[in-house]
């Protein structure tokens, strides 16, 4: 542990300003990571998965052993997935790649696959087909095995769908992880996973909390169907994102694949309940055929940029390191925003602050140049800007006051924060300006 702390401290000393600003050192970083993972449960991308697992806990009845088993396997799925993401990030960074939190959503093939998974889960919750539906409760051993697998993969899914979200407290922890030693970074990602799984873990192991849950009943079937719709809406959002990355043709391919997938699942379910193996086999082939759409989407050309994208909204110029340097040399105030279409926090900031007429009026009044970098797809130039500021991901907002060092704004913006910063920069033009 001493070696871990010393290596982490050395990494922080080389430039992790956010981590260095956190009192308490590495222990405080881990605490922030746990808190950030805990808050992720309230994000719209994760909440449906957590609700589904609470339903499975209720379905386990009053058995404490069942509750603990559900909680442990779900936690295992979350932790293994966060560890896998952490190891991939460390490996890619060791090879010189510039990546950040949510980097997997830069891959259109992954987005297409995730959309189909959301459709599959939504259809299952809506009752079109059931996983393991032919098993009776008398086969307790086999049922337990199936339940463990379901809990594990639900935890993995919660980790995957959490990746577009950046919750409060996550910023300093991720900033530290992206610049720390591999061992320290892995511990931070595991702490994030622990925070994400903590509510379900507590309900499973603290009987007093479990008793606060409502009693199982017929209402659970209705709620399960209701929860299918957030899953399907998540698939709609992923299809929208895919359209921004690859265009309308890619959306059409995924929608067709979703229809084919639903047909294959229906065939498989019919064959299972009628004991018709040929129908099951045909259904499985149709499901596999729908998965071919992932490869088709991956090979499609990128979509042309348009002004309606969150990363390309009106009032901004495209980020360029040369243009930024020239504007600062001229003594101008510059606000640089790095965003992505898959970043929910970015979209929320655009809708409430940066995409409003009040913000454009503020830019004119304060004579501020507004630049945007698009991180929806991998861009080495934008990635280098993120690396320079040691940002763990997007959004990143940096305000430059001439040649003075840039000021990093909060990831979650409000009109008051932006107004205060831009007006302060306008009043202080020339103050503190000098060579960096």
N, C-alpha and C positions, 0 to 999 in steps of 0.2 A: 504493500500500500504506500510505503514511503517513496518507493521508486515511481509509482503511478502519480503521486502528488507532485513530485519534483519535476517529472516530465510534463505534466499538465501545466504546472506553473511556468515552466520554460516556454511552452507553446503560447501561453497567455502573454508572457513578456515580449514575445516577438510581434505582437500586434493585435491580440484579441481584446479590443478596448471594452466591449460589452462585458466580457467575462471578468476583466480586471476591475470593472466598476461594481461588481457584486460583492458585498462584504461577506466574509465567512468562507471564502475560498471554494474548494471543490465540493465540500459538503453542501454549501448553499446552492451551487450549480445543480447538484443532484436533487435537492429539494425543489428547486424551480422546475426541473424536468418532471418530477412527479406531479406537481401542481398543474403544469401545462397539460400533461396527459390526462389528468382528472377533468380539466375544463373541456377537453376535446369531446367528452361524452355529451356535452350540451350542444355541440355543433350539429347542424341539420344533416350532415353526411354520416354521422356516427349514431345519432339517437335512434333511428329505426332498428339498427342491428342490436343495440343494447336492449331495446324494448322486446325484441324477439327472444333474446336470451332470458329475460325476466319471465316471459311466458313459459319457456321451457323449464325454468326453475319452479314455477307454480305447478306445472304439470307433473313435477316429480312428487307432489303431495307433501306430506309432513316429514318425510324421511330426511334426517340430517345428513345421512351418508350420501343420498342422492344429491342433495344441495351442494355438499362439499365437492363431490365428483364433478358436477357441472362446472362449478367455479374454478376448480383446478385445471380442467382441460381447456376451458375458455382462456384462462390466464396463460396457459402454456402456448396456445395458438398465438396470442398477442405477443408474448415475449419472444418466441422463436421468430416471428415475422419482423419485429423491430430489430432483433439481432441480425437477421439476414439483410435488412435494408442498411443497417449500420456497416456491416462487413462489405457490402457492395460499394457503398459510398467511400469507405476507406481504401478499398482496392482501386477504384477508379481515380481517386485523388492521388494515390501513389503513382499511378501511371500518367499523371499530368492533366487529367480531365478537370474541368471546372463545372461542378454540379451543386445542386442545392436541394432543400427539402421539397418533395413532390416531383423530383426530376423524372420519375417514371411516366408521369402524365405528358411529358414531351414526346413520347413515342405513340403515334397514332394507332399502331397495332395493339398496344396495351390498352388504350382507351376503348377500342372496339371490343376487345375481349372482355373488359370490365363491364361494358354496357350489356353484353349478352349474359354475363353472370348475374347482373342485376335483374334482367328480364326473367332468367331462370328462377331466381329466388322469389321474385314477385309472383310468378305463376304458381310456384309451389305453395306460397302462403295463401294465395287466392283459391287453392283447392283443385287446380287443373291436374296436378299429379302430386304424389306423396313419395318422399324418400323413405324406403324401408316400410312402406305401408302394408306389405304382405306378412309382416312378422307379428306374431301374437305375443302377448305379454308372458306366456308360459316359457318362451325361449329367453329367459332373463339374461343369460350370459351373452348371447348374440345381441340382444337389445342393448345391453350395456356397452358393448363394443361399438355398435353403431352410434349410440348417443355420444360416446367419447369423441369419435371422429367428427360428428356434427358440431360439438362444442369447440373442438380444436380449430376446425376450419371457419367457424363463425368468428373466433378470435382473430384468425388471420385476415378475414374479410374486414373486420373492424379496423385493423391496422391499415389495410389498403385504402379503404374509403376515407380514412382520416387524413391521408396525405395531402389533399388540396387545402386543408384547413391549417391555419396558424393561430393557436389559442394564446391568450395572455399568459405570461411567464415563460413561454417557449422560446422567445427570441434570444435572451442571454444564454440559455442552455444549449440551443442549437449552434449559436455563434461559437461557443466554447468547443462543442463537439467537432465542428468542421475545421478547427485549427489545432486541436489537442492531439496527443499521442493516440495510436490505435486503441490501446487498452482503455484509456480514459473516455474516448469517444464511444466505445462500445458500452461502457457503463452508463453513459448519459442516455443512449438509446434504450437500454434496458429500463432505466428509470422512467422514461416516457411511457414504455409499455406497461410498467407497473401502475402508473397513474391512470392509464386508460382502462385497465382491468380492475382497478381498485373497487369501484362500486359493486360490481358483480361478486368480487372476492369477499367483500364485507358482508353482503347479503347471504352468501353461502356459508360463512363461518361464524357469523354472529346471530344466534337464534333470536335475540331480541329484535334485531332489524328484520329478520325473516318473518316474524309474527306480525309486523306492520303491513305486510303485503296482503292484498285481498285473497279470499279463499278461492280455490279453483272452481270453475263452473262453466256453464254453457256460454257465458259472456266471453270466454277466452277465444272461442272459435270466431266470434264476430270481430273481436279486436285483432285477431291474426289476419283476417281478410282486410280490415282497415289499414293495417300496417303494410299490406302488400303495395298500396298505392305510393307511399314515399319511396319504396324501392323502384317502382316503375318510373316515378318522376326523376329519380337519380339516373336511370337509363336514358331518359329524355335529355337531361342536362349533358350527359356524356356524348350523346348523339349531336347535340348543339356544338359542343366543344370540338368534336370530330369534324363538323362542317367548317369551323374556323381554321382547322389545321389542313384539311384535305378537300374541302369544297362540298357542294350539294351531292355530287355523285357518291361520295363516301357515305353520306347520310343515307342515301337510297339503298346502298349495299347492306348497311347494318340493319335498316328497317326490314328489308327483305329477309335477311338472316334471322331476325327476331321472329318473323312469321313462320319461317321454316323450322326454327327451333321449337316453337310452340306446337306445331303440327307433329314433329318427331316425339316430343314429350307425351302428347296425347296418344299417339300410336303405341308407345312403349307402355303407358299406363293401362291402356285397354288390353294389351297382350298379357300383362302381368296378372290382371284380375280375372281374365278368361283362360289363363294357363295356355296361351297360344305363343309358343316360342318364336314362330316365324314373324308374328306381329311385333314382338319385342325386338327381334333382330332388325326388322325393317325400321322401327322407330329409332333404334340406336344408330343405324346408318344415316338416317335423316338428320339426327342431332349432330353427328360428326360432319355431315355436309355443311351444316350451318356454320361450323367453326372455320371452314375454308375462307369465309369472308374476312377473317383477320389478316390472312396473307394477301388477299386482294387489296384491302385497304392500305396495307403497309407499302405496296408497290405503286400506289397512286401518286401522282405529282402533288406537290404542295399547293394549297389554295392561294390565290392572289390576295394581297392585303387590301383591306377596305377600311373606310373611315368609321364604320359602325362597331368595330371591335373594341373591347375595353382597353386593349393595349395600343390602339390607334385612334383614339377619339379626337374630335376637333379641338383646336386650341393649342396643340402641341406639335413640335417638330421632332423628327426622328433623332434618337441619340447618336451622336458621333463624338468620339474622343477629341478629334481635331476641332470640331465646332465648339465643343465645351471649353477647350483650352483657349480658343480665340475669343470667345465671349467673356471669359474671366479676365483675359489679358486686357480687354477693352474696359474692364471695370463694371461689367453688368452683373446683376443678380440672376442666378440660374437655379431653377428647381428641376432636378432630374428624378423621374419616377421610373422604376423598373417594375413592370407588371407582367401578368400572363393571363390568358383567357381561362385557364383552369384554376386560377387562384381565387377562391371565394372571397377572401378578405380584400383582394384587389378590386373585384367587381363591386363589393359593398362600398368601398371608398369612392369608386367612380360614380356610383349612383347617388351617393349622399353628399359628396363634396366636390371632387375633381371634374365631374361632368356637368356641373350646374352653371347657369348663366352668372350667378353671383361670383363663382370662382374666376370665370373669364373676365368679369369686370375688375376683380381684384388683381389679376395679372396685369391688366392695362393700367390700373391706378398706381401700382407699385413698380411698373416698368420691369417686370420679371419675365425672363425667357423661360419657357416651359418645354422641357425635353422628355421624351419617353423612350425607354428601351423595352423591346418585346422579348420576353423569355418564354413565350408559349412553346416555341421550338428552340432547340439548341442553337445558340448564336455565340461564337467565340468572343466577339467584341463586347457583347453585353455580359457574358460570363466573366470577362476580364475586369469589367467595372465592379461586378459583385465581389470578385476576389480581392480587388484593391480595398474594398470597404469591409472585407471579411464578413460578408452577409451570409447567413445560413440559407437564404432563399428569398422569395418574393412575398410581399411587396418590399421594396426598398425606396425610400424617399430621402434625397440629399439636397439641401439648400446651400448654395455657394453664394457668398457675399464678396464678389470680386475675386481677388486672389487669396482671400482668407480661407482657412481650412473649412471644408464642408461640414455642415451640421446635419446629422442623421435625425430625421423626424420619426415619431412613433409609427408603428405599422398600422395601427387603427387610428384613422384621422377623424377629426371633427372640424366643422367650419371655424370654430374659435381658435383651435390650434393653428390651422393654416393661416388664418387672418393675422394672428399675433406674430407668427414667424415672418411672413412676407412683409407686413407693415414695419416690423422691427428691422428687417434687412434694408428696407427702402430708406428708413430714417437714418440708418447707420452706414450708408454708402460711403466708402472711403476709409472708414474707421478700421483699423487693424489690417489694412491691405498691405501686402508686401510679398516678397518672394517666399515660396514654400520651402 
